[in-house]
């Protein structure tokens, strides 16, 4: 009786990680951000199960274009988008796909060799119309400009915001501030306009409970500088919140700097909750309580979705929503009058 070949999925099941992580560990992907313990466990399970890699055949891999609707300067300020781009690129590399960068200067003729396109970032009406004109399968990552036309993989930021607010309310906070941003593409007359779901949910959720204070809402750009400046404004007044929700961890780092200059103690004087759980969040002083968005999992789903779309395995556009996790650390505590 022929012995069943051990697969990457078998290793993933035993090791308790995703198949993509197993593949990247076994292929010594230097861009993979997992612990030494995880890598060691994957190799140990592979050896225990007597895993033998399948010899590569001459099957032609896909040519999957990448279009980024985010300026490189924005990536530097908000490293969430940088992390998402790097993760998608790394996974495509591991899978052996070619990944040409698509720009706004491309035409239907110049992308004729491309099988499909992954779109990451923010998009205006003109950009969406141009992408459609390329007549290629499209999948959007972390945004959904038109669910009736395009497949996408997103985080439910509204649910994540409610999760963060519930935590602060459970801690006894009733005066809660919000530091967020506006994107350059925010145009209400644009049919593809998508506002910040975190901000919208914050206003609606607290308004329903009679707790929303417009003076506690501060908006700028999604950058550390905005976090710094908005926190100075928010906490420089005599009437100030006991807790603040911050739209991303990059902005939170600016808030920490402002708190230090103001002599405001975290969490004794004000509790903070961030968003994204970037790598530096756990190393802030005190470590930042934040919402974790699993970029690795979202990236895996995006690539799986573009592959299926290219292969015509999906007859209609679908929307996949990835859940978030509240990571409780030391930057928020029970409210004390």
Secondary structure, DSSP 8 states (H G I E B T S, - for coil): -------HHHHHHHHTS-HHHHHHHHTT-TT----HHHHHHHHHHHHHTT------------BEEEEEES-HHHHHHSHHHHHHHHHHHHHHHHTT-B--B--TT--TTTTTT--EEEEEE---HHHHHHHHHT--EEEEES--S-TTT-EEEEE-HHHHHHHHHHHHHHTT--SEEEEEE--TT--TT-TT----HHHHHHHHHHHHTT---GGGEEEE-SSHHHHHHHHHHHHSSSS--SEEEES-HHHHHHHHHHHHHHT--TTTT-EEEEEE--GGGGGSSS--EEEEE-HHHHHHHHHHHHHHHHTT--SS--EEEE-EEEE--SS------
